[in-house]
């Protein structure tokens, strides 16, 4: 249940009778709201070891999604970070896409996903496969309206698809979190363990400063990151929502060193009254208010594109500009020097601006408006 699944959960509540079409479903891995509905899977579900190694079948995803039979439906909502927006829709059906991102692994982050340890065959095959997927991604746009999860992603959509997109930020379920009575002496990372998340920077900064670091998450980088870690760095693997919420509430701050499409983690931390130390790029610039960055010298300075504090409002994060251990180390020092400026109630109030009911209302209003426009055009 990461950010995309939490968006899906809200959409399922808005359309309780609609079936769900997905490439792959591992029962028990998502919330009861999603599990209860009729789930239609693609042929990828039946491929060998698909649940654990689905990434190997990426070249087959376009064919799989286009084999879904949607002929009975007059409204199709695709929640897409890969190929879902490429479904075949019948004539007269409205297709709206909520886009988490165009495929990262074939556009901006191909090398990050490939990884330094990829074998020779993978390195030889990856470039032509990526080129074919880019061609497919550009031309399979039977979508009447695109909604991006952030202005950052809307710009990526404009660049790679040549389309304009509206923006509706994903939800944070504020009621899942609480402000703790006390804060413990550790920093926190909550993330999939994949290369582009740059968790190695968090480990490097924690080791350099001698700070305790707790890492929640799993993924293909697990073994490499554990090899980098030293005393005071703890890997917890995946944890349930309740335990993660408690870890947020008791940490000093969350470390967030990746360029993220939106970044739900800083908002979840804010809902628990805790600040974030983040790289000042990507979607996080749209969610955190009163942001500052720390230079390599440790002196705070403003970040271009970040929302400046207004009327003396308390900051919600510290930003750093460069994706290096040195810059993150300086940002942690700057945070510790200004820790009393971070008000838990102000942080939670900021998270409320992205609360689940806000997303639900905005998404519902968008679909209703586009539906009325579409039917009015058809009637002409």
VOBA-1610 file (N, C-alpha, C; in pm, whole numbers, padded with zeros to 5 digits, always signed):
BEGIN
Unk+00084-00120+00000Unk+00000+00000+00000Unk+00087+00124+00000Unk+00147+00154-00114Unk+00224+00276-00130Unk+00132+00385-00185Unk+00192+00496-00231Unk+00112+00611-00273Unk+00010+00579-00381Unk+00053+00503-00483Unk-00038+00471-00592Unk-00156+00387-00549Unk-00129+00291-00461Unk-00237+00206-00412Unk-00335+00285-00325Unk-00285+00384-00254Unk-00375+00465-00170Unk-00464+00554-00256Unk-00413+00599-00371Unk-00499+00670-00466Unk-00605+00576-00521Unk-00563+00456-00558Unk-00657+00357-00610Unk-00767+00327-00510Unk-00732+00318-00384Unk-00831+00289-00280Unk-00942+00394-00280Unk-00904+00522-00292Unk-01005+00628-00294Unk-01092+00618-00419Unk-01031+00590-00534Unk-01108+00576-00657Unk-01204+00458-00646Unk-01161+00351-00582Unk-01250+00236-00560Unk-01371+00276-00475Unk-01350+00363-00378Unk-01462+00410-00295Unk-01557+00497-00375Unk-01504+00576-00468Unk-01589+00662-00551Unk-01672+00581-00650Unk-01618+00466-00696Unk-01687+00383-00794Unk-01695+00240-00739Unk-01781+00218-00641Unk-01779+00091-00567Unk-01819-00031-00649Unk-01888-00013-00761Unk-01932-00128-00840Unk-01842-00156-00960Unk-01741-00074-00981Unk-01657-00090-01100Unk-01554-00200-01079Unk-01534-00286-01179Unk-01429-00386-01169Unk-01291-00321-01184Unk-01191-00392-01140Unk-01053-00343-01145Unk-00973-00434-01238Unk-00911-00375-01338Unk-00826-00447-01431Unk-00681-00413-01399Unk-00596-00515-01383Unk-00458-00493-01345Unk-00368-00600-01406Unk-00244-00565-01432Unk-00151-00663-01488Unk-00134-00783-01396Unk-00125-00756-01266Unk-00088-00859-01169Unk-00149-00827-01035Unk-00197-00928-00966Unk-00252-00908-00832Unk-00205-01022-00742Unk-00139-00986-00633Unk-00100-01084-00531Unk-00199-01069-00415Unk-00293-01164-00399Unk-00395-01149-00295Unk-00334-01127-00157Unk-00396-01036-00083Unk-00351-01006+00052Unk-00250-00894+00062Unk-00209-00837-00051Unk-00105-00733-00046Unk-00161-00592-00045Unk-00290-00577-00067Unk-00350-00444-00068Unk-00466-00440+00031Unk-00529-00324+00045Unk-00629-00305+00150Unk-00758-00380+00118Unk-00841-00405+00219Unk-00969-00473+00196Unk-01059-00401+00096Unk-01054-00269+00093Unk-01135-00193-00003Unk-01104-00236-00146Unk-00976-00257-00174Unk-00935-00301-00308Unk-00959-00450-00326Unk-00926-00528-00224Unk-00937-00674-00235Unk-01081-00720-00258Unk-01178-00643-00208Unk-01317-00689-00214Unk-01377-00682-00354Unk-01319-00602-00441Unk-01386-00586-00570Unk-01343-00694-00669Unk-01415-00702-00780Unk-01380-00800-00883Unk-01252-00754-00951Unk-01149-00837-00943Unk-01018-00804-00999Unk-00993-00893-01121Unk-00967-00830-01235Unk-00938-00900-01360Unk-00789-00881-01389Unk-00714-00989-01398Unk-00571-00980-01422Unk-00536-01017-01566Unk-00417-00979-01608Unk-00370-01007-01744Unk-00298-01142-01748Unk-00249-01178-01867Unk-00175-01304-01879Unk-00043-01301-01801Unk+00004-01182-01762Unk+00126-01174-01681Unk+00108-01250-01550Unk-00014-01252-01498Unk-00044-01323-01373Unk-00003-01470-01382Unk-00010-01528-01501Unk+00013-01672-01516Unk+00156-01706-01560Unk+00240-01606-01575Unk+00377-01632-01616Unk+00460-01681-01497Unk+00565-01759-01522Unk+00644-01817-01412Unk+00702-01710-01319Unk+00681-01729-01188Unk+00738-01645-01083Unk+00704-01497-01102Unk+00588-01468-01159Unk+00552-01330-01190Unk+00540-01244-01064Unk+00490-01301-00956Unk+00470-01222-00834Unk+00600-01165-00782Unk+00708-01242-00792Unk+00837-01198-00738Unk+00924-01129-00843Unk+00908-01167-00969Unk+00999-01118-01073Unk+00925-01056-01191Unk+00819-00983-01162Unk+00738-00925-01269Unk+00816-00827-01355Unk+00921-00764-01301Unk+00999-00666-01378Unk+01060-00730-01503Unk+01088-00859-01497Unk+01146-00928-01613Unk+01053-00927-01733Unk+00923-00911-01707Unk+00825-00921-01814Unk+00783-00784-01869Unk+00859-00680-01836Unk+00824-00546-01880Unk+00796-00536-02030Unk+00875-00598-02119Unk+00846-00587-02263Unk+00709-00641-02302Unk+00650-00728-02219Unk+00519-00786-02251Unk+00403-00702-02199Unk+00431-00603-02115Unk+00323-00528-02051Unk+00230-00458-02151Unk+00281-00392-02257Unk+00188-00327-02350Unk+00088-00425-02412Unk+00137-00542-02455Unk+00046-00641-02513Unk-00055-00689-02410Unk-00010-00706-02285Unk-00099-00756-02180Unk-00212-00659-02153Unk-00180-00531-02140Unk-00284-00433-02104Unk-00381-00411-02220Unk-00334-00426-02343Unk-00422-00402-02458Unk-00514-00520-02488Unk-00495-00632-02418Unk-00585-00747-02436Unk-00706-00742-02344Unk-00712-00646-02253Unk-00830-00634-02168Unk-00951-00598-02254Unk-01064-00662-02227Unk-01189-00633-02297Unk-01271-00533-02216Unk-01271-00408-02263Unk-01344-00301-02194Unk-01466-00257-02274Unk-01515-00343-02362Unk-01622-00305-02455Unk-01753-00272-02386Unk-01771-00316-02262Unk-01899-00294-02191Unk-01905-00158-02122Unk-01797-00083-02122Unk-01787+00033-02032Unk-01788+00165-02109Unk-01853+00265-02048Unk-01856+00398-02110Unk-01765+00497-02037Unk-01705+00456-01926Unk-01607+00538-01857Unk-01491+00448-01813Unk-01370+00485-01853Unk-01251+00411-01815Unk-01157+00507-01742Unk-01117+00469-01621Unk-01020+00546-01544Unk-00893+00462-01534Unk-00785+00512-01588Unk-00657+00440-01577Unk-00567+00515-01479Unk-00516+00441-01381Unk-00416+00494-01288Unk-00284+00435-01333Unk-00197+00517-01389Unk-00087+00465-01470Unk+00048+00521-01430Unk+00145+00431-01407Unk+00284+00471-01399Unk+00366+00393-01501Unk+00298+00309-01580Unk+00368+00225-01676Unk+00285+00216-01804Unk+00193+00120-01813Unk+00122+00096-01939Unk-00030+00104-01927Unk-00084+00128-01809Unk-00230+00123-01793Unk-00302+00219-01886Unk-00243+00334-01915Unk-00311+00431-02000Unk-00318+00384-02145Unk-00252+00272-02178Unk-00255+00221-02315Unk-00366+00122-02343Unk-00463+00108-02252Unk-00574+00014-02275Unk-00654+00054-02399Unk-00716-00045-02462Unk-00807-00019-02574Unk-00944+00017-02517Unk-00998+00131-02556Unk-01130+00171-02509Unk-01227+00170-02627Unk-01352+00135-02603Unk-01449+00127-02712Unk-01489+00265-02762Unk-01539+00276-02885Unk-01589+00404-02935Unk-01700+00456-02844Unk-01698+00583-02816Unk-01801+00642-02732Unk-01773+00635-02584Unk-01659+00577-02544Unk-01622+00572-02402Unk-01526+00686-02369Unk-01542+00742-02251Unk-01451+00845-02202Unk-01338+00778-02125Unk-01214+00813-02161Unk-01097+00756-02094Unk-01019+00870-02029Unk-01010+00867-01897Unk-00934+00964-01819Unk-00819+00892-01750Unk-00700+00951-01757Unk-00581+00889-01700Unk-00529+00972-01583Unk-00518+00910-01466Unk-00448+00971-01353Unk-00307+00919-01358Unk-00213+01005-01395Unk-00078+00962-01428Unk+00018+00989-01313Unk+00074+00881-01258Unk+00177+00894-01156Unk+00308+00941-01218Unk+00337+00894-01340Unk+00452+00937-01417Unk+00451+00861-01549Unk+00499+00922-01658Unk+00538+00837-01771Unk+00647+00740-01726Unk+00662+00629-01794Unk+00753+00522-01750Unk+00891+00576-01717Unk+00926+00578-01590Unk+01057+00629-01548Unk+01171+00548-01609Unk+01152+00416-01613Unk+01260+00327-01651Unk+01294+00331-01798Unk+01216+00400-01881Unk+01254+00415-02022Unk+01274+00561-02060Unk+01241+00654-01971Unk+01260+00795-02002Unk+01374+00854-01921Unk+01349+00895-01798Unk+01449+00972-01723Unk+01546+00889-01641Unk+01505+00770-01598Unk+01586+00697-01499Unk+01626+00558-01548Unk+01647+00543-01677Unk+01677+00410-01732Unk+01802+00351-01667Unk+01908+00429-01654Unk+02032+00376-01597Unk+02016+00343-01449Unk+01938+00424-01377Unk+01917+00396-01234Unk+01847+00263-01214Unk+01748+00234-01299Unk+01675+00109-01284Unk+01757-00010-01333Unk+01841+00013-01434Unk+01922-00096-01487Unk+02020-00145-01381Unk+02084-00052-01311Unk+02174-00089-01202Unk+02312-00127-01251Unk+02409-00103-01166Unk+02548-00128-01203Unk+02580-00277-01214Unk+02497-00362-01151Unk+02529-00504-01147Unk+02455-00584-01253Unk+02391-00518-01347Unk+02319-00589-01452Unk+02415-00669-01538Unk+02371-00787-01582Unk+02454-00872-01665Unk+02470-00818-01806Unk+02560-00880-01881Unk+02589-00835-02017Unk+02466-00844-02106Unk+02392-00955-02095Unk+02273-00971-02180Unk+02171-00861-02153Unk+02151-00830-02025Unk+02056-00724-01990Unk+02102-00591-02046Unk+02232-00562-02037Unk+02283-00435-02086Unk+02272-00424-02237Unk+02284-00536-02306Unk+02271-00534-02451Unk+02126-00519-02496Unk+02035-00584-02422Unk+01895-00585-02462Unk+01819-00461-02415Unk+01861-00403-02303Unk+01785-00293-02244Unk+01767-00173-02336Unk+01871-00123-02406Unk+01850-00004-02491Unk+01747-00023-02602Unk+01751-00133-02681Unk+01647-00146-02784Unk+01507-00168-02725Unk+01498-00239-02612Unk+01368-00258-02548Unk+01313-00123-02501Unk+01400-00042-02438Unk+01357+00090-02391Unk+01314+00178-02507Unk+01387+00172-02619Unk+01351+00253-02736Unk+01214+00212-02790Unk+01188+00081-02795Unk+01058+00033-02843Unk+00945+00077-02750Unk+00970+00071-02619Unk+00868+00112-02522Unk+00842+00263-02530Unk+00945+00342-02556Unk+00925+00486-02573Unk+00837+00516-02694Unk+00864+00445-02805Unk+00779+00465-02924Unk+00635+00428-02894Unk+00615+00316-02826Unk+00479+00274-02790Unk+00414+00375-02696Unk+00490+00422-02600Unk+00436+00514-02500Unk+00387+00643-02565Unk+00456+00691-02667Unk+00416+00814-02734Unk+00289+00797-02816Unk+00274+00681-02881Unk+00165+00671-02977Unk+00037+00611-02920Unk+00042+00547-02805Unk-00079+00487-02748Unk-00143+00585-02652Unk-00207+00685-02708Unk-00265+00790-02625Unk-00413+00808-02657Unk-00490+00703-02639Unk-00635+00709-02658Unk-00700+00764-02532Unk-00640+00869-02479Unk-00684+00926-02352Unk-00744+01063-02379Unk-00864+01088-02324Unk-00930+01217-02346Unk-00882+01324-02249Unk-00839+01284-02131Unk-00790+01379-02032Unk-00683+01317-01945Unk-00577+01392-01917Unk-00468+01344-01833Unk-00459+01432-01709Unk-00449+01367-01594Unk-00428+01435-01468Unk-00295+01388-01411Unk-00206+01480-01379Unk-00077+01447-01321Unk-00083+01459-01170Unk+00006+01387-01102Unk+00007+01389-00955Unk+00079+01512-00900Unk+00150+01586-00986Unk+00222+01705-00943Unk+00253+01790-01065Unk+00291+01915-01041Unk+00335+02001-01151Unk+00463+01947-01211Unk+00545+01886-01127Unk+00669+01822-01173Unk+00637+01715-01278Unk+00537+01632-01253Unk+00500+01527-01348Unk+00426+01587-01468Unk+00348+01692-01449Unk+00282+01757-01562Unk+00387+01808-01662Unk+00498+01858-01612Unk+00606+01904-01699Unk+00670+01787-01771Unk+00688+01674-01702Unk+00743+01555-01768Unk+00648+01505-01876Unk+00518+01506-01851Unk+00420+01465-01950Unk+00427+01556-02073Unk+00440+01686-02049Unk+00451+01782-02160Unk+00576+01752-02244Unk+00684+01716-02175Unk+00811+01694-02245Unk+00812+01563-02324Unk+00760+01454-02265Unk+00774+01325-02332Unk+00653+01285-02414Unk+00533+01332-02378Unk+00413+01299-02454Unk+00363+01415-02540Unk+00410+01536-02510Unk+00362+01652-02584Unk+00218+01687-02551Unk+00176+01662-02429Unk+00038+01688-02387Unk+00035+01775-02262Unk-00074+01849-02249Unk-00097+01924-02126Unk-00172+01834-02028Unk-00150+01857-01899Unk-00216+01777-01796Unk-00264+01868-01683Unk-00381+01836-01630Unk-00425+01898-01506Unk-00346+01836-01390Unk-00357+01894-01272Unk-00284+01844-01155Unk-00380+01825-01038Unk-00381+01704-00982Unk-00449+01676-00856Unk-00349+01599-00769Unk-00305+01660-00661Unk-00206+01595-00576Unk-00266+01473-00506Unk-00190+01365-00490Unk-00239+01246-00420Unk-00271+01276-00273Unk-00345+01183-00210Unk-00388+01206-00072Unk-00292+01150+00031Unk-00291+01214+00147Unk-00231+01155+00267Unk-00345+01133+00366Unk-00352+01016+00423Unk-00458+00982+00517Unk-00416+01031+00656Unk-00444+01158+00684Unk-00395+01222+00807Unk-00440+01147+00931Unk-00560+01091+00929Unk-00614+01025+01048Unk-00538+00898+01085Unk-00452+00848+00995Unk-00369+00731+01028Unk-00257+00768+01125Unk-00229+00896+01140Unk-00110+00939+01213Unk-00146+01018+01337Unk-00051+01027+01428Unk-00071+01103+01551Unk+00060+01173+01586Unk+00051+01274+01669Unk+00170+01341+01722Unk+00208+01273+01852Unk+00332+01229+01864Unk+00377+01154+01981Unk+00406+01247+02099Unk+00398+01191+02218Unk+00430+01267+02339Unk+00580+01294+02350Unk+00660+01206+02292Unk+00805+01223+02298Unk+00866+01182+02165Unk+00984+01236+02138Unk+01057+01203+02016Unk+01185+01130+02055Unk+01214+01021+01982Unk+01336+00944+02008Unk+01452+00995+01923Unk+01570+00946+01954Unk+01691+00999+01891Unk+01730+00917+01768Unk+01644+00919+01665Unk+01680+00853+01540Unk+01620+00927+01422Unk+01686+00915+01309Unk+01632+00962+01181Unk+01570+00843+01110Unk+01480+00872+01016Unk+01398+00767+00956Unk+01398+00778+00804Unk+01409+00663+00738Unk+01385+00650+00594Unk+01273+00550+00575Unk+01171+00589+00495Unk+01063+00498+00457Unk+01061+00495+00305Unk+01099+00381+00247Unk+01121+00380+00102Unk+01137+00239+00050Unk+01100+00221-00077Unk+01145+00101-00149Unk+01296+00110-00165Unk+01363-00003-00154Unk+01509-00004-00164Unk+01549-00027-00310Unk+01541+00080-00387Unk+01576+00079-00529Unk+01677+00191-00554Unk+01757+00181-00662Unk+01870+00274-00678Unk+01833+00422-00677Unk+01726+00463-00747Unk+01702+00606-00761Unk+01660+00672-00630Unk+01623+00595-00529Unk+01586+00652-00399Unk+01707+00708-00323Unk+01827+00667-00363Unk+01953+00718-00307Unk+01961+00706-00155Unk+01920+00590-00106Unk+01927+00566+00038Unk+02072+00555+00083Unk+02163+00528-00011Unk+02305+00528+00023Unk+02350+00662+00078Unk+02289+00772+00033Unk+02323+00904+00084Unk+02283+00918+00231Unk+02164+00868+00264Unk+02118+00874+00403Unk+02211+00792+00493Unk+02253+00674+00445Unk+02345+00591+00523Unk+02478+00662+00539Unk+02530+00720+00431Unk+02658+00789+00437Unk+02656+00907+00533Unk+02548+00985+00529Unk+02537+01101+00618Unk+02524+01057+00763Unk+02445+00954+00789Unk+02428+00904+00927Unk+02560+00852+00982Unk+02633+00781+00900Unk+02763+00728+00946Unk+02860+00842+00973Unk+02862+00942+00884Unk+02956+01053+00901Unk+02929+01131+01030Unk+02800+01146+01064Unk+02763+01224+01181Unk+02750+01139+01307Unk+02754+01007+01292Unk+02734+00920+01407Unk+02592+00923+01457Unk+02494+00939+01367Unk+02354+00943+01405Unk+02288+00806+01383Unk+02188+00779+01463Unk+02110+00657+01447Unk+02013+00674+01331Unk+02005+00572+01246Unk+01917+00575+01128Unk+01837+00446+01123Unk+01705+00459+01107Unk+01614+00345+01092Unk+01559+00347+00950Unk+01569+00234+00882Unk+01526+00224+00742Unk+01412+00123+00732Unk+01297+00169+00684Unk+01181+00084+00662Unk+01163+00065+00512Unk+01158-00059+00467Unk+01139-00086+00326Unk+01217-00208+00281Unk+01188-00253+00161Unk+01257-00369+00103Unk+01274-00345-00046Unk+01361-00424-00108Unk+01381-00409-00251Unk+01515-00464-00295Unk+01544-00453-00424Unk+01665-00515-00479Unk+01796-00456-00428Unk+01792-00336-00368Unk+01914-00274-00315Unk+01946-00319-00172Unk+01865-00406-00114Unk+01878-00440+00027Unk+02019-00486+00063Unk+02071-00582-00011Unk+02203-00638+00023Unk+02314-00534+00011Unk+02311-00455-00096Unk+02415-00354-00115Unk+02412-00249-00005Unk+02292-00206+00032Unk+02279-00103+00136Unk+02321-00155+00272Unk+02288-00279+00301Unk+02332-00337+00429Unk+02484-00343+00437Unk+02549-00367+00323Unk+02695-00371+00321Unk+02756-00234+00349Unk+02683-00127+00315Unk+02731+00008+00340Unk+02709+00052+00484Unk+02615-00011+00550Unk+02573+00035+00684Unk+02675-00003+00790Unk+02666+00069+00900Unk+02752+00040+01015Unk+02671+00042+01142Unk+02735+00055+01256Unk+02663+00062+01384Unk+02564+00178+01386Unk+02449+00154+01444Unk+02348+00259+01455Unk+02256+00269+01337Unk+02272+00183+01235Unk+02184+00184+01118Unk+02107+00053+01116Unk+01976+00063+01123Unk+01889-00053+01142Unk+01793-00068+01025Unk+01787-00188+00968Unk+01696-00220+00859Unk+01578-00299+00916Unk+01458-00248+00898Unk+01340-00314+00953Unk+01260-00391+00849Unk+01294-00378+00719Unk+01211-00438+00617Unk+01076-00367+00610Unk+00977-00433+00548Unk+00844-00373+00544Unk+00776-00388+00681Unk+00699-00287+00717Unk+00622-00287+00841Unk+00478-00246+00809Unk+00383-00288+00894Unk+00244-00253+00867Unk+00220-00104+00896Unk+00102-00057+00854Unk+00072+00085+00864Unk+00083+00138+01006Unk+00037+00061+01101Unk+00037+00107+01240Unk+00179+00129+01290Unk+00269+00034+01262Unk+00406+00047+01309Unk+00479+00160+01237Unk+00454+00175+01106Unk+00518+00285+01032Unk+00472+00420+01087Unk+00343+00432+01117Unk+00292+00557+01173Unk+00360+00588+01306Unk+00383+00488+01387Unk+00450+00509+01516Unk+00596+00549+01496Unk+00662+00489+01398Unk+00801+00525+01369Unk+00811+00669+01321Unk+00717+00712+01236Unk+00713+00852+01194Unk+00702+00944+01318Unk+00607+00912+01404Unk+00575+01002+01515Unk+00692+01021+01611Unk+00779+00921+01623Unk+00885+00928+01723Unk+01022+00964+01667Unk+01035+00980+01534Unk+01166+01012+01477Unk+01200+01160+01494Unk+01329+01192+01485Unk+01369+01333+01486Unk+01325+01400+01357Unk+01350+01334+01245Unk+01310+01384+01114Unk+01323+01270+01014Unk+01256+01284+00902Unk+01266+01189+00791Unk+01373+01238+00694Unk+01454+01146+00644Unk+01553+01178+00541Unk+01496+01136+00405Unk+01504+01226+00308Unk+01435+01207+00180Unk+01526+01254+00067Unk+01625+01171+00028Unk+01728+01218-00065Unk+01703+01194-00213Unk+01583+01154-00253Unk+01554+01123-00393Unk+01483+01237-00463Unk+01492+01238-00596Unk+01407+01324-00679Unk+01277+01247-00698Unk+01169+01290-00634Unk+01044+01215-00635Unk+00939+01283-00722Unk+00853+01200-00781Unk+00745+01251-00865Unk+00649+01337-00784Unk+00618+01292-00665Unk+00533+01369-00572Unk+00594+01363-00432Unk+00602+01244-00377Unk+00663+01227-00246Unk+00560+01228-00135Unk+00499+01112-00109Unk+00399+01102-00004Unk+00464+01097+00134Unk+00588+01050+00143Unk+00654+01030+00272Unk+00665+01160+00352Unk+00710+01273+00295Unk+00716+01396+00375Unk+00580+01439+00430Unk+00472+01414+00355Unk+00339+01449+00405Unk+00295+01354+00515Unk+00329+01226+00504Unk+00297+01133+00613Unk+00373+01172+00739Unk+00500+01211+00722Unk+00578+01257+00837Unk+00514+01382+00898Unk+00473+01474+00811Unk+00409+01597+00861Unk+00281+01567+00936Unk+00202+01469+00887Unk+00079+01431+00955Unk+00108+01380+01096Unk+00228+01324+01115Unk+00271+01278+01247Unk+00347+01387+01323Unk+00350+01508+01269Unk+00414+01619+01337Unk+00564+01625+01324Unk+00621+01551+01227Unk+00766+01546+01214Unk+00811+01606+01081Unk+00924+01679+01081Unk+00975+01743+00959Unk+01054+01647+00872Unk+01091+01696+00754Unk+01167+01618+00656Unk+01291+01695+00616Unk+01399+01623+00594Unk+01521+01678+00536Unk+01529+01620+00395Unk+01506+01705+00294Unk+01480+01656+00159Unk+01567+01722+00055Unk+01595+01649-00051Unk+01655+01707-00170Unk+01555+01806-00231Unk+01602+01926-00261Unk+01512+02031-00307Unk+01482+02025-00455Unk+01430+01911-00500Unk+01389+01895-00640Unk+01263+01810-00644Unk+01191+01821-00755Unk+01077+01734-00776Unk+00952+01777-00703Unk+00861+01681-00684Unk+00730+01709-00630Unk+00729+01759-00487Unk+00833+01731-00410Unk+00835+01774-00270Unk+00831+01926-00258Unk+00876+01998-00360Unk+00869+02144-00358Unk+00726+02194-00355Unk+00630+02109-00395Unk+00490+02150-00402Unk+00413+02121-00274Unk+00473+02045-00184Unk+00399+02002-00065Unk+00449+02065+00064Unk+00578+02093+00072Unk+00635+02148+00193Unk+00635+02301+00187Unk+00605+02366+00297Unk+00599+02512+00302Unk+00704+02563+00400Unk+00756+02685+00374Unk+00858+02741+00461Unk+00988+02665+00454Unk+01026+02621+00333Unk+01141+02534+00319Unk+01271+02612+00313Unk+01375+02554+00370Unk+01510+02608+00362Unk+01604+02497+00320Unk+01717+02534+00263Unk+01818+02433+00234Unk+01943+02467+00310Unk+02029+02368+00325Unk+02159+02392+00387Unk+02266+02377+00282Unk+02353+02470+00270Unk+02466+02460+00179Unk+02573+02371+00241Unk+02677+02347+00165Unk+02786+02264+00218Unk+02849+02328+00341Unk+02837+02461+00353Unk+02892+02530+00469Unk+02801+02522+00590Unk+02676+02471+00568Unk+02583+02458+00678Unk+02493+02578+00698Unk+02503+02681+00611Unk+02422+02801+00628Unk+02292+02786+00551Unk+02176+02804+00615Unk+02049+02793+00544Unk+02037+02900+00436Unk+01968+02863+00327Unk+01940+02958+00220Unk+01813+02914+00150Unk+01752+03004+00075Unk+01625+02972+00008Unk+01649+02882-00112Unk+01547+02804-00148Unk+01555+02711-00259Unk+01464+02760-00371Unk+01515+02779-00494Unk+01428+02820-00604Unk+01313+02721-00623Unk+01192+02771-00633Unk+01075+02686-00653Unk+01007+02641-00527Unk+01074+02652-00413Unk+01013+02610-00287Unk+00916+02717-00238Unk+00818+02676-00161Unk+00721+02769-00106Unk+00782+02837+00017Unk+00792+02968+00011Unk+00856+03042+00120Unk+00761+03057+00237Unk+00814+03068+00360Unk+00728+03089+00476Unk+00657+03224+00465Unk+00529+03226+00499Unk+00449+03347+00492Unk+00406+03388+00633Unk+00415+03519+00661Unk+00368+03574+00789Unk+00429+03500+00909Unk+00556+03464+00897Unk+00623+03400+01009Unk+00584+03255+01031Unk+00523+03192+00931Unk+00479+03053+00946Unk+00600+02962+00971Unk+00579+02859+01050Unk+00687+02766+01082Unk+00722+02683+00959Unk+00850+02652+00938Unk+00888+02567+00826Unk+00845+02423+00850Unk+00841+02346+00743Unk+00805+02205+00754Unk+00918+02112+00711Unk+01025+02168+00654Unk+01136+02083+00607Unk+01262+02167+00593Unk+01374+02098+00581Unk+01501+02157+00539Unk+01537+02093+00406Unk+01571+02174+00308Unk+01611+02124+00177Unk+01762+02132+00161Unk+01816+02041+00082Unk+01955+02053+00036Unk+01954+02044-00116Unk+02052+02107-00181Unk+02050+02123-00326Unk+02119+02011-00401Unk+02226+01959-00347Unk+02309+01864-00420Unk+02289+01723-00366Unk+02281+01626-00457Unk+02255+01487-00419Unk+02388+01421-00379Unk+02443+01468-00266Unk+02571+01417-00215Unk+02560+01396-00065Unk+02650+01311-00014Unk+02657+01289+00131Unk+02690+01419+00203Unk+02779+01499+00144Unk+02821+01623+00208Unk+02703+01719+00224Unk+02622+01732+00119Unk+02508+01825+00126Unk+02404+01777+00226Unk+02378+01645+00229Unk+02281+01593+00325Unk+02334+01606+00468Unk+02462+01584+00486Unk+02523+01600+00618Unk+02504+01744+00668Unk+02530+01841+00580Unk+02514+01982+00617Unk+02369+02014+00649Unk+02276+01953+00575Unk+02134+01978+00599Unk+02091+01923+00735Unk+02142+01806+00771Unk+02109+01750+00903Unk+02161+01842+01013Unk+02284+01893+00996Unk+02338+01986+01095Unk+02251+02113+01105Unk+02209+02165+00988Unk+02126+02285+00988Unk+01992+02259+01056Unk+01935+02140+01033Unk+01811+02104+01100Unk+01828+02099+01250Unk+01934+02035+01296Unk+01955+02021+01440Unk+01976+02157+01506Unk+02036+02251+01432Unk+02057+02385+01488Unk+01927+02465+01497Unk+01827+02425+01417Unk+01701+02501+01411Unk+01581+02414+01447Unk+01603+02304+01520Unk+01496+02207+01545Unk+01376+02267+01616Unk+01399+02369+01698Unk+01287+02426+01773Unk+01194+02511+01686Unk+01230+02533+01559Unk+01143+02608+01468Unk+01035+02521+01407Unk+01042+02390+01427Unk+00947+02299+01363Unk+00836+02264+01462Unk+00718+02317+01435Unk+00602+02302+01523Unk+00519+02183+01476Unk+00504+02079+01558Unk+00427+01962+01516Unk+00285+01994+01469Unk+00218+02087+01536Unk+00080+02119+01494Unk+00078+02189+01358Unk+00178+02274+01331Unk+00187+02339+01200Unk+00215+02238+01090Unk+00300+02140+01122Unk+00327+02034+01026Unk+00200+01954+00995Unk+00125+01921+01096Unk+00002+01844+01075Unk-00101+01927+00997Unk-00105+02058+01025Unk-00197+02144+00951Unk-00162+02147+00803Unk-00032+02147+00772Unk+00007+02142+00631Unk-00037+02013+00566Unk-00021+01901+00635Unk-00065+01772+00581Unk-00215+01772+00555Unk-00292+01841+00639Unk-00438+01846+00621Unk-00478+01903+00486Unk-00394+01988+00429Unk-00425+02047+00299Unk-00424+01943+00188Unk-00365+01825+00215Unk-00358+01716+00118Unk-00434+01593+00170Unk-00525+01614+00262Unk-00593+01503+00327Unk-00680+01425+00229Unk-00714+01304+00267Unk-00791+01214+00182Unk-00923+01275+00132Unk-01002+01339+00218Unk-01127+01397+00168Unk-01105+01506+00063Unk-00994+01579+00072Unk-00962+01682-00027Unk-00940+01617-00164Unk-00860+01511-00167Unk-00836+01438-00293Unk-00966+01380-00348Unk-01044+01321-00260Unk-01168+01256-00304Unk-01261+01356-00370Unk-01274+01474-00309Unk-01362+01577-00365Unk-01308+01627-00498Unk-01178+01657-00505Unk-01121+01712-00628Unk-01126+01612-00742Unk-01098+01484-00712Unk-01101+01382-00818Unk-01243+01362-00868Unk-01339+01355-00776Unk-01478+01337-00814Unk-01527+01454-00899Unk-01494+01575-00859Unk-01535+01693-00935Unk-01473+01694-01075Unk-01349+01651-01085Unk-01282+01647-01216Unk-01352+01547-01309Unk-01377+01426-01259Unk-01442+01324-01342Unk-01581+01371-01384Unk-01657+01426-01290Unk-01792+01474-01323Unk-01789+01580-01431Unk-01695+01675-01420Unk-01687+01784-01517Unk-01649+01732-01655Unk-01550+01643-01661Unk-01509+01589-01791Unk-01618+01502-01852Unk-01693+01431-01767Unk-01803+01348-01817Unk-01912+01435-01881Unk-01947+01544-01815Unk-02048+01634-01871Unk-02002+01696-02003Unk-01876+01738-02007Unk-01822+01795-02131Unk-01822+01692-02244Unk-01783+01570-02212Unk-01775+01463-02313Unk-01913+01433-02368Unk-02012+01419-02280Unk-02147+01387-02326Unk-02208+01503-02405Unk-02176+01626-02366Unk-02227+01741-02440Unk-02170+01744-02581Unk-02042+01711-02598Unk-01983+01707-02732Unk-02045+01597-02816Unk-02072+01482-02752Unk-02133+01372-02827Unk-02274+01405-02873Unk-02344+01486-02793Unk-02483+01521-02827Unk-02492+01621-02942Unk-02383+01693-02968Unk-02385+01795-03075Unk-02388+01730-03214
//
